[in-house]
C-alpha cells in the first residue's frame, strides 16, 4: 500500500474535444485505482488556432456535471472542480478571466497550446526558424503572457514545446529565460506540475518538466507542485503518479500540492 494519498490533478473528459471518456467514467476509474482526489480539468481554449478546436463548450453543463458527479462519488473519491485554460495574448486573456470567475472552481490549470498565433502541435511554430530560436520564443511568450495574466493556480506542462519540434534542443542557452518564467511563477504564488504524459508522447528521459527545470524550480524556492496524468481516457487515469512522487522526493520536494477553493494544500510525501 502506498502511504501518500494518490492524487491526479490533470484529466479530461468528453467535455474536451479530445476526451474519450465521460466524467462519470473517469471518476469511477480513479476510485477503482485507489486515487483519493481527481481533478477534472477540461479544456477551455478560446481562440484556438485550428478549426474544430477551441469551440466553447457549455460551461453551465460542465459545471452542473461537476457538481452532480462530485456528489455521486463523494464516498469513494474527491472530485476537484477544475478547468484547464488555454492562455494567449490579447482578448483571449479576458475570455479566460471570465470563464475562471464564472464558477467556484477549486483549481485552474493555465496552459499554452498556442503561441504567437500559431498552434503548437502541428509544428507550424517551428517554420522558418531553428528549433532553438522557436523554443526561446516560446518561453518568452509564456513569460509575457503570465506577466499580464494571474488568474490561474498552476502552469501546465511547462516544457510542452519540446513535444512538437523535430528534436529537443540543448537547454544550455535557454535556462536563463526558463529561470525568469519560474521566478515569475513563484513570485505570483503559483506552481508547476509534473505531467506524466511525457512517457505516452515517447519523450523518454526528457520528462515534463525536464530534470533540469524541476531542479531549478526547487532551487529557486518553488514549493507548489501538482502531479497529473493528463489522461483523456479511463485507461490513463493515475498513470505515472507514483513515479512522479518518487521523482519529487529525489529532487528534494517534501510535499505534493492539492487545491480546495483555489487555495493550495500540502500532502507530505
C-alpha positions as CSV (number, residue, x, y, z in Angstrom):
1,X,0.0,0.0,0.0
2,X,1.3,3.5,-0.9
3,X,1.4,5.7,2.1
4,X,1.0,9.1,0.4
5,X,-2.6,9.5,-0.9
6,X,-2.6,9.3,-4.7
7,X,-3.9,12.3,-6.5
8,X,-4.3,13.1,-10.2
9,X,-4.6,16.8,-11.0
10,X,-4.8,16.8,-14.8
11,X,-7.6,14.8,-16.5
12,X,-10.0,15.3,-19.4
13,X,-13.5,14.0,-20.3
14,X,-15.8,14.2,-23.3
15,X,-16.3,17.9,-22.5
16,X,-12.9,18.3,-24.1
17,X,-12.6,18.0,-27.8
18,X,-10.0,15.2,-27.5
19,X,-11.6,13.4,-24.5
20,X,-13.0,9.9,-25.0
21,X,-14.5,9.0,-21.6
22,X,-17.3,10.7,-19.7
23,X,-16.8,12.4,-16.4
24,X,-18.5,9.6,-14.5
25,X,-16.3,7.0,-16.2
26,X,-13.1,9.0,-15.4
27,X,-14.1,9.5,-11.7
28,X,-15.1,5.9,-11.4
29,X,-11.8,4.7,-12.8
30,X,-10.0,6.9,-10.3
31,X,-11.9,5.4,-7.4
32,X,-11.2,1.9,-8.7
33,X,-7.5,2.7,-9.0
34,X,-7.3,3.9,-5.4
35,X,-6.9,7.6,-6.3
36,X,-8.1,9.8,-3.4
37,X,-8.6,13.0,-5.5
38,X,-9.1,13.5,-9.2
39,X,-9.2,17.0,-10.7
40,X,-11.3,17.2,-13.8
41,X,-9.6,19.9,-15.9
42,X,-11.4,20.0,-19.2
43,X,-10.1,22.4,-21.9
44,X,-11.4,25.9,-22.2
45,X,-9.2,27.1,-25.0
46,X,-10.8,30.1,-26.7
47,X,-9.3,31.4,-29.9
48,X,-7.5,28.1,-30.6
49,X,-5.7,28.2,-33.9
50,X,-7.1,25.1,-35.6
51,X,-10.6,24.6,-37.0
52,X,-12.6,22.1,-34.9
53,X,-10.8,23.0,-31.7
54,X,-11.5,25.6,-29.1
55,X,-15.2,25.9,-29.6
56,X,-16.6,26.9,-26.3
57,X,-18.4,24.0,-24.7
58,X,-21.4,24.7,-22.5
59,X,-19.8,25.9,-19.3
60,X,-23.1,25.6,-17.5
61,X,-23.5,22.0,-18.5
62,X,-19.9,21.3,-17.5
63,X,-20.2,23.0,-14.1
64,X,-23.5,21.2,-13.4
65,X,-21.9,17.9,-14.2
66,X,-19.0,18.6,-11.9
67,X,-21.5,19.2,-9.1
68,X,-23.6,16.1,-9.8
69,X,-20.6,13.7,-10.2
70,X,-18.8,15.1,-7.2
71,X,-21.9,14.3,-5.1
72,X,-22.4,10.9,-6.6
73,X,-18.8,9.7,-5.8
74,X,-18.3,11.7,-2.6
75,X,-17.9,8.5,-0.5
76,X,-15.3,7.0,-2.9
77,X,-13.1,9.7,-4.2
78,X,-12.9,13.5,-4.1
79,X,-13.7,15.2,-7.4
80,X,-11.8,18.5,-7.6
81,X,-13.7,21.1,-9.7
82,X,-11.1,22.2,-12.2
83,X,-10.5,23.8,-15.6
84,X,-7.6,24.0,-18.0
85,X,-7.5,27.3,-19.7
86,X,-5.6,28.0,-22.9
87,X,-3.6,31.2,-22.4
88,X,-2.9,33.5,-25.3
89,X,-2.3,37.2,-25.6
90,X,-5.0,39.8,-26.4
91,X,-8.7,39.4,-25.8
92,X,-8.2,35.7,-25.0
93,X,-7.0,36.7,-21.5
94,X,-10.3,38.4,-20.9
95,X,-12.2,35.3,-22.0
96,X,-10.1,33.2,-19.7
97,X,-10.8,35.6,-16.8
98,X,-14.5,35.5,-17.4
99,X,-14.6,31.7,-17.6
100,X,-12.5,31.3,-14.4
101,X,-14.7,33.6,-12.4
102,X,-18.0,32.1,-13.7
103,X,-18.0,29.3,-11.2
104,X,-16.5,28.3,-7.8
105,X,-13.7,26.2,-9.3
106,X,-11.2,24.6,-6.9
107,X,-8.3,24.5,-9.3
108,X,-7.2,26.3,-12.5
109,X,-4.5,24.9,-14.7
110,X,-3.1,27.5,-17.0
111,X,-1.6,26.0,-20.2
112,X,-0.1,27.1,-23.5
113,X,-1.3,25.1,-26.6
114,X,-0.7,28.1,-28.9
115,X,1.9,30.9,-29.1
116,X,2.4,33.9,-31.3
117,X,-0.9,33.0,-33.1
118,X,0.5,29.5,-34.0
119,X,-0.9,26.2,-32.8
120,X,2.0,24.2,-31.3
121,X,1.2,20.6,-32.0
122,X,1.1,20.8,-35.8
123,X,4.7,22.1,-36.0
124,X,3.9,25.4,-37.6
125,X,5.5,27.3,-34.7
126,X,8.9,26.0,-35.9
127,X,8.7,27.0,-39.5
128,X,11.3,29.4,-40.9
129,X,13.5,29.4,-37.7
130,X,15.7,27.0,-35.8
131,X,14.3,24.7,-33.1
132,X,16.5,26.7,-30.6
133,X,15.1,30.1,-31.8
134,X,11.5,28.7,-31.7
135,X,11.9,27.3,-28.2
136,X,13.4,30.6,-26.9
137,X,10.5,32.5,-28.5
138,X,8.0,30.1,-26.8
139,X,9.4,30.8,-23.3
140,X,9.5,34.5,-23.9
141,X,5.8,34.3,-25.0
142,X,4.9,32.4,-21.8
143,X,6.7,35.0,-19.7
144,X,5.0,37.9,-21.4
145,X,1.5,36.3,-21.0
146,X,2.0,35.3,-17.4
147,X,3.3,38.8,-16.6
148,X,-0.2,40.0,-17.6
149,X,-2.4,37.1,-16.6
150,X,-2.6,35.9,-13.0
151,X,-5.9,34.1,-12.7
152,X,-4.5,30.5,-12.7
153,X,-3.1,28.3,-10.0
154,X,-0.5,26.0,-11.7
155,X,1.2,26.3,-15.1
156,X,0.6,23.1,-17.0
157,X,3.3,21.1,-18.9
158,X,5.8,24.0,-18.8
159,X,8.1,22.5,-21.5
160,X,5.2,21.4,-23.8
161,X,7.1,22.9,-26.7
162,X,9.6,20.0,-26.5
163,X,6.9,17.6,-27.7
164,X,6.4,19.1,-31.1
165,X,9.8,20.2,-32.6
166,X,11.9,18.0,-34.9
167,X,14.2,17.4,-31.8
168,X,14.6,18.6,-28.3
169,X,17.3,21.4,-28.3
170,X,20.0,21.8,-25.8
171,X,18.8,23.9,-22.9
172,X,22.3,25.3,-22.2
173,X,21.3,28.7,-23.6
174,X,17.6,28.5,-22.7
175,X,17.8,28.1,-18.9
176,X,18.1,31.9,-18.3
177,X,14.7,32.5,-19.8
178,X,13.2,29.4,-18.2
179,X,14.5,30.8,-14.9
180,X,12.7,34.1,-15.4
181,X,9.5,32.2,-16.1
182,X,9.9,30.2,-12.9
183,X,10.8,33.2,-10.8
184,X,7.6,34.9,-12.0
185,X,5.5,31.9,-11.2
186,X,7.0,31.7,-7.7
187,X,6.6,35.5,-7.1
188,X,3.0,35.3,-8.0
189,X,2.3,32.4,-5.6
190,X,1.6,29.9,-8.4
191,X,3.1,26.5,-9.1
192,X,4.0,24.0,-11.8
193,X,3.0,20.4,-12.5
194,X,4.7,17.1,-13.2
195,X,2.8,15.9,-16.2
196,X,3.4,12.2,-16.7
197,X,2.0,12.2,-20.3
198,X,5.6,12.7,-21.5
199,X,6.1,8.9,-21.4
200,X,3.0,8.4,-23.6
201,X,4.4,11.0,-26.0
202,X,7.6,9.0,-26.3
203,X,9.8,11.6,-24.7
204,X,11.9,9.1,-22.7
205,X,14.1,10.6,-20.1
206,X,13.1,14.1,-21.2
207,X,10.2,14.4,-18.8
208,X,7.6,17.2,-18.2
209,X,9.2,19.2,-16.7
210,X,12.7,18.1,-17.5
211,X,15.0,17.1,-14.7
212,X,16.9,20.4,-15.1
213,X,13.8,22.5,-14.9
214,X,12.4,20.6,-11.9
215,X,15.8,21.1,-10.1
216,X,15.8,24.8,-10.9
217,X,12.3,25.3,-9.7
218,X,13.2,23.7,-6.4
219,X,16.5,25.7,-6.1
220,X,14.6,28.9,-6.7
221,X,12.3,28.1,-3.8
222,X,9.3,26.8,-5.7
223,X,7.0,24.8,-3.4
224,X,3.7,24.5,-5.2
225,X,3.7,21.4,-7.4
226,X,0.9,19.2,-8.6
227,X,1.0,15.9,-10.4
228,X,-1.2,14.9,-13.3
229,X,-1.6,12.1,-15.8
230,X,-3.1,14.4,-18.5
231,X,-5.5,11.4,-19.1
232,X,-8.0,11.7,-21.9
233,X,-9.5,8.3,-21.3
234,X,-10.0,5.9,-18.4
235,X,-7.0,3.8,-19.3
236,X,-4.6,6.6,-18.3
237,X,-6.2,7.8,-15.1
238,X,-3.5,7.8,-12.4
239,X,-0.8,7.0,-14.9
240,X,2.7,7.5,-13.5
241,X,1.6,9.2,-10.3
242,X,3.8,7.0,-8.1
243,X,6.7,7.7,-10.4
244,X,6.1,11.4,-10.1
245,X,6.1,11.2,-6.3
246,X,9.4,9.5,-6.3
247,X,10.9,12.0,-8.7
248,X,9.8,14.9,-6.5
249,X,11.3,13.3,-3.4
250,X,14.6,12.7,-5.3
251,X,14.8,16.4,-6.1
252,X,14.1,17.5,-2.6
253,X,10.4,18.3,-2.5
254,X,8.6,17.2,0.7
255,X,5.0,17.8,-0.3
256,X,2.6,17.3,-3.2
257,X,0.1,20.1,-3.6
258,X,-3.7,19.8,-3.8
259,X,-6.3,22.6,-4.1
260,X,-9.6,23.4,-2.5
261,X,-11.4,26.6,-3.5
262,X,-8.3,27.8,-5.2
263,X,-6.2,27.5,-2.1
264,X,-3.1,25.2,-2.0
265,X,-2.9,22.5,0.5
266,X,0.1,20.2,1.0
267,X,0.3,16.5,1.5
268,X,3.6,15.1,2.9
269,X,5.3,12.7,0.5
